Amino acid sequence: MPELPEVETIARTLALQIVGSAITSVHVLHSASLAAGAALLPALAGSRIARVARRGKLLVLCLEHDADAVPVLVPGLPKASLYLVFHLKMTGSFFVHPPETAALKHTRLIFDLGENSRPEKPTTRGRLFFDDIRTFGYCRVMLPNDFALWGFFTSLGPEPLSVGNEDIAQALKRGGGNIKAALLDQRRLAGIGNIYADESLFQAKIAPQTKISALSRNALLRLAVSLRAVLEQAVRECGSSIRNYRDAAGNAGSFQNSFMVYGRKGEKCRICGTTLLGSKVAGRTTVHCPRCQKLP
């Protein structure tokens, strides 16, 4: 599943191609891919794409639809009068194609893009495809007031790259359980998944099964520093390309070349040479070094 660095990379590469375009028409090829907002589909015609944003693992198109509407503040997102919110899940992806390009095998939604916002006089610019091999991803068409009624969105924790180390440490400390589960809990911190949980725990020298109650404040602050460093490096390297991930320009990320533990069960630790162990922690496959990441 694309995590924070991958979704951030997709948002940045997609923005270069579609910001300023107007949506002239929408084609729903797989009904389950439109999770909410079907009644708002007619309002998309003529809407201008003003921003491409990210919140956690969500990719958001911020639209200007009604020039007279007073934008309502949605926490964590730019102001807009209408939103397209995508969760990519396992295999969701975006590509911009030339006009008249036919739907591909795994295309679920198509947004025709024009140069202006007058639906009565559409001008063709291209087609934005939302492709999804496994069909777990979805799109929601939302008005600003709708977000307050969406429990998943309102429960998202802070963005780890937008808050300080103390804030991250406090967010992880809330609640019980082990530290790997805390990192994966989107209610504590938004956007972190299996890859960056394992990599940041290794860098912080913390065993993934460690109970939060056993971690000192300094250990949590050390993890916060490591988490931010790992995420920032991954964003610079355009994310990690495993299986199907590509950005909106079709390029692969390169952070997978820097993995210290993720996906390396049975291989030697790059630091100490100890064989890396694999286990299930918080229901997820987890890899760590038993020497570098000792339990307290």
C-alpha positions as a printed NumPy array, in Angstrom:
array([[  0.   ,   0.   ,   0.   ],
       [  1.393,   3.444,  -0.864],
       [  2.403,   5.203,   2.333],
       [  3.123,   8.852,   3.089],
       [  6.227,   9.226,   0.85 ],
       [  4.585,   7.508,  -2.113],
       [  1.325,   9.473,  -1.881],
       [  3.291,  12.706,  -1.416],
       [  5.315,  11.908,  -4.537],
       [  2.179,  11.096,  -6.53 ],
       [  0.577,  14.36 ,  -5.384],
       [  3.601,  16.401,  -6.455],
       [  3.983,  14.742,  -9.862],
       [  0.25 ,  14.855, -10.533],
       [  0.004,  18.548,  -9.625],
       [  2.495,  19.425, -12.356],
       [  0.167,  17.895, -14.919],
       [ -3.358,  18.817, -13.853],
       [ -3.443,  21.952, -11.67 ],
       [ -5.314,  24.661, -13.552],
       [ -7.257,  22.164, -15.635],
       [-11.045,  22.015, -15.608],
       [-12.942,  18.746, -15.272],
       [-15.283,  18.528, -18.25 ],
       [-16.758,  15.07 , -17.695],
       [-16.464,  11.983, -15.482],
       [-16.773,   8.309, -16.412],
       [-17.373,   5.736, -13.672],
       [-16.259,   2.381, -15.051],
       [-16.346,   0.478, -11.746],
       [-19.153,   1.569,  -9.438],
       [-17.444,   0.387,  -6.241],
       [-14.541,   2.76 ,  -6.942],
       [-16.884,   5.682,  -6.23 ],
       [-17.427,   5.233,  -2.506],
       [-19.414,   8.413,  -1.83 ],
       [-20.75 ,  11.509,  -3.516],
       [-22.46 ,  10.109,  -6.612],
       [-25.075,  12.855,  -6.333],
       [-22.292,  15.434,  -6.618],
       [-20.909,  14.103,  -9.905],
       [-22.799,  16.704, -12.024],
       [-21.15 ,  19.448,  -9.959],
       [-17.717,  18.29 , -11.123],
       [-18.349,  19.499, -14.679],
       [-16.673,  22.872, -14.942],
       [-14.794,  22.572, -11.661],
       [-11.197,  23.773, -11.798],
       [ -8.405,  21.809, -10.115],
       [ -6.728,  24.345,  -7.841],
       [ -4.474,  22.141,  -5.707],
       [ -3.377,  18.542,  -5.264],
       [ -2.914,  17.77 ,  -1.583],
       [ -2.265,  14.848,   0.757],
       [ -3.611,  13.953,   4.192],
       [ -2.103,  10.79 ,   5.637],
       [ -2.379,   8.224,   2.851],
       [ -5.215,  10.119,   1.15 ],
       [ -4.657,  12.03 ,  -2.094],
       [ -6.972,  15.02 ,  -2.485],
       [ -7.892,  17.137,  -5.495],
       [ -9.059,  20.555,  -4.278],
       [-11.57 ,  22.026,  -6.703],
       [-12.933,  25.511,  -7.35 ],
       [-16.552,  24.989,  -8.31 ],
       [-18.736,  27.851,  -7.131],
       [-16.995,  31.227,  -7.355],
       [-19.524,  32.727,  -4.924],
       [-19.158,  29.992,  -2.306],
       [-17.346,  30.882,   0.9  ],
       [-14.79 ,  28.09 ,   1.449],
       [-15.225,  26.126,   4.675],
       [-12.038,  25.209,   6.495],
       [-11.307,  21.476,   6.453],
       [ -8.577,  20.679,   9.017],
       [ -5.409,  19.546,   7.28 ],
       [ -6.494,  20.507,   3.763],
       [ -6.364,  23.635,   1.578],
       [ -9.635,  25.542,   1.314],
       [-11.847,  24.548,  -1.618],
       [-15.519,  24.395,  -2.51 ],
       [-15.423,  20.759,  -3.658],
       [-13.018,  17.859,  -3.156],
       [-12.099,  14.578,  -4.817],
       [-10.576,  12.332,  -2.158],
       [ -8.772,   9.128,  -3.144],
       [ -7.514,   6.27 ,  -1.016],
       [ -5.142,   4.234,  -3.172],
       [ -5.209,   1.179,  -0.879],
       [ -2.996,  -1.568,  -2.39 ],
       [ -2.762,  -0.772,  -6.102],
       [ -4.401,   2.566,  -6.896],
       [ -2.526,   4.806,  -9.342],
       [ -2.968,   7.899, -11.511],
       [ -1.868,   8.64 , -15.039],
       [ -2.652,  11.498, -17.396],
       [ -3.227,  10.387, -20.978],
       [ -3.841,  12.234, -24.26 ],
       [ -7.431,  13.055, -25.229],
       [ -9.541,  10.174, -26.513],
       [ -7.304,   7.54 , -24.905],
       [ -9.42 ,   4.426, -24.331],
       [ -9.812,   2.937, -20.882],
       [ -7.177,   0.384, -19.957],
       [ -7.777,  -3.03 , -18.392],
       [ -7.648,  -1.733, -14.815],
       [ -9.049,   1.782, -15.317],
       [-11.851,   2.449, -12.814],
       [-12.524,   6.191, -13.172],
       [-11.781,   8.684, -15.942],
       [-11.8  ,  12.462, -15.594],
       [-11.734,  14.397, -18.863],
       [ -9.714,  17.594, -18.491],
       [-10.122,  20.852, -20.381],
       [ -8.409,  24.22 , -20.551],
       [-11.342,  26.256, -19.197],
       [-14.154,  25.843, -16.71 ],
       [-17.116,  26.371, -19.025],
       [-18.866,  22.978, -19.378],
       [-21.007,  24.303, -22.242],
       [-17.799,  24.927, -24.226],
       [-15.375,  22.208, -23.152],
       [-11.843,  22.221, -24.496],
       [ -9.914,  18.982, -24.529],
       [ -6.612,  18.767, -22.668],
       [ -6.256,  15.167, -21.579],
       [ -7.702,  12.376, -19.487],
       [ -6.894,  11.542, -15.88 ],
       [ -7.181,   7.812, -15.232],
       [ -7.606,   6.286, -11.797],
       [ -6.385,   2.715, -12.247],
       [ -6.634,   0.04 ,  -9.574],
       [ -5.692,  -3.58 , -10.213],
       [ -7.23 ,  -5.033,  -7.048],
       [-10.165,  -2.57 ,  -6.843],
       [ -9.683,  -1.87 ,  -3.127],
       [ -9.065,   1.838,  -3.725],
       [-11.832,   4.401,  -3.871],
       [-12.817,   7.983,  -4.598],
       [-15.171,  10.191,  -2.588],
       [-16.694,  13.388,  -4.   ],
       [-17.087,  15.672,  -0.995],
       [-18.269,  19.108,   0.021],
       [-16.305,  20.761,   2.84 ],
       [-19.011,  20.032,   5.41 ],
       [-18.982,  16.32 ,   4.532],
       [-15.584,  15.749,   6.15 ],
       [-16.966,  16.253,   9.654],
       [-19.237,  13.252,   9.075],
       [-16.453,  10.942,   7.836],
       [-15.082,   9.181,  10.894],
       [-11.949,   7.907,   9.177],
       [-10.871,  11.42 ,   8.241],
       [-11.702,  13.064,  11.56 ],
       [ -9.798,  10.344,  13.452],
       [ -6.508,  10.871,  11.58 ],
       [ -3.597,  11.81 ,  13.783],
       [ -1.048,  14.555,  13.106],
       [  1.24 ,  14.576,  10.087],
       [  4.706,  13.396,  11.221],
       [  6.464,  15.83 ,   8.871],
       [  4.374,  18.786,  10.02 ],
       [  4.783,  18.55 ,  13.788],
       [  7.742,  18.526,  16.153],
       [  9.531,  15.591,  17.726],
       [  7.834,  16.16 ,  21.084],
       [  4.419,  16.022,  19.394],
       [  5.321,  12.735,  17.697],
       [  6.562,  11.251,  20.951],
       [  3.358,  12.248,  22.747],
       [  1.181,  10.852,  19.958],
       [  2.956,   7.483,  20.089],
       [  2.743,   7.339,  23.866],
       [ -1.055,   7.552,  23.959],
       [ -2.651,   4.173,  24.545],
       [ -1.036,   0.814,  25.207],
       [  0.342,  -1.945,  23.059],
       [  3.69 ,  -2.256,  21.338],
       [  5.544,   0.426,  19.451],
       [  5.095,  -1.148,  16.001],
       [  1.305,  -1.12 ,  16.448],
       [  1.469,   2.502,  17.595],
       [  3.34 ,   3.552,  14.465],
       [  0.768,   1.833,  12.246],
       [ -2.193,   3.382,  14.067],
       [ -3.433,   6.178,  11.801],
       [ -5.215,   7.754,  14.772],
       [ -1.863,   8.458,  16.426],
       [  0.148,   9.495,  13.37 ],
       [ -1.139,   9.721,   9.805],
       [  0.552,   8.146,   6.8  ],
       [  2.901,   5.531,   8.259],
       [  2.715,   1.925,   7.092],
       [  4.783,  -1.215,   7.365],
       [  7.815,  -0.055,   5.396],
       [  8.522,   3.14 ,   7.279],
       [  7.597,   1.685,  10.659],
       [ 10.245,  -1.039,  10.28 ],
       [ 12.875,   1.303,   8.873],
       [ 12.423,   4.007,  11.517],
       [ 12.468,   1.469,  14.371],
       [ 15.744,   0.075,  13.059],
       [ 17.297,   3.513,  12.812],
       [ 16.138,   4.302,  16.356],
       [ 17.497,   0.925,  17.616],
       [ 14.12 ,  -0.063,  19.083],
       [ 12.715,  -3.596,  18.818],
       [  9.276,  -3.52 ,  17.133],
       [  7.623,  -5.65 ,  19.846],
       [  8.73 ,  -3.3  ,  22.641],
       [  5.874,  -2.21 ,  24.888],
       [  5.304,   1.536,  24.831],
       [  5.248,   1.551,  28.623],
       [  8.866,   0.321,  28.563],
       [ 10.109,   3.199,  26.413],
       [ 11.566,   6.284,  28.027],
       [ 10.839,   9.803,  26.836],
       [ 14.331,   9.945,  25.311],
       [ 13.707,   6.702,  23.409],
       [ 10.439,   8.066,  21.988],
       [ 12.162,  11.303,  20.996],
       [ 14.922,   9.291,  19.326],
       [ 12.26 ,   7.389,  17.387],
       [ 10.608,  10.668,  16.361],
       [ 13.912,  11.932,  14.968],
       [ 14.471,   8.648,  13.12 ],
       [ 10.938,   8.583,  11.741],
       [ 11.21 ,  12.085,  10.315],
       [ 14.635,  11.346,   8.828],
       [ 13.416,   8.146,   7.146],
       [ 10.286,   9.808,   5.755],
       [ 12.209,  12.827,   4.482],
       [ 14.754,  10.614,   2.731],
       [ 11.982,   8.507,   1.202],
       [ 10.224,  11.622,  -0.112],
       [ 13.498,  12.843,  -1.643],
       [ 13.887,   9.451,  -3.318],
       [ 10.259,   9.473,  -4.555],
       [  9.139,   6.62 ,  -2.332],
       [  9.664,   2.88 ,  -2.513],
       [  8.764,   0.914,  -5.637],
       [  7.57 ,  -2.521,  -4.651],
       [  5.349,  -4.408,  -7.079],
       [  3.076,  -1.862,  -8.765],
       [  3.961,   1.555,  -7.378],
       [  4.78 ,   4.33 ,  -9.85 ],
       [  4.339,   8.068,  -9.481],
       [  1.974,  10.054, -11.703],
       [  4.748,  10.514, -14.268],
       [  5.261,   6.752, -14.483],
       [  8.568,   6.777, -12.612],
       [  9.647,   4.304,  -9.95 ],
       [ 10.885,   5.379,  -6.548],
       [ 14.342,   4.435,  -5.292],
       [ 14.102,   4.273,  -1.496],
       [ 13.841,   0.466,  -1.686],
       [ 17.568,   0.507,  -2.454],
       [ 18.139,   1.964,   1.023],
       [ 16.113,  -0.579,   3.008],
       [ 17.957,  -1.672,   6.135],
       [ 15.425,  -4.274,   7.304],
       [ 12.122,  -4.185,   5.431],
       [ 11.739,  -7.25 ,   3.199],
       [ 15.216,  -8.544,   4.161],
       [ 14.313, -11.431,   6.482],
       [ 17.184, -13.945,   6.621],
       [ 19.728, -11.511,   5.207],
       [ 22.618,  -9.988,   7.127],
       [ 22.217,  -6.707,   9.014],
       [ 24.06 ,  -3.986,   7.127],
       [ 25.401,  -2.635,  10.43 ],
       [ 26.43 ,  -5.624,  12.558],
       [ 26.148,  -8.662,  10.259],
       [ 23.576, -10.469,  12.422],
       [ 20.883, -12.427,  10.563],
       [ 17.679, -10.388,  10.384],
       [ 14.628, -11.997,  11.946],
       [ 11.064, -11.973,  10.65 ],
       [  7.928, -12.19 ,  12.767],
       [  4.342, -11.018,  13.017],
       [  3.932,  -7.871,  15.081],
       [  0.617,  -5.996,  15.186],
       [ -0.616,  -8.455,  12.568],
       [  2.003,  -7.354,  10.054],
       [  5.125,  -9.029,   8.739],
       [  8.004,  -7.375,  10.559],
       [ 11.778,  -7.62 ,  10.133],
       [ 14.33 ,  -6.458,  12.681],
       [ 17.892,  -7.023,  13.833],
       [ 17.99 ,  -8.796,  17.217],
       [ 21.38 ,  -7.266,  18.009],
       [ 20.868,  -3.654,  16.931],
       [ 17.262,  -3.565,  18.181],
       [ 17.373,  -5.177,  21.609],
       [ 14.386,  -5.245,  23.927],
       [ 14.697,  -2.977,  26.997]])
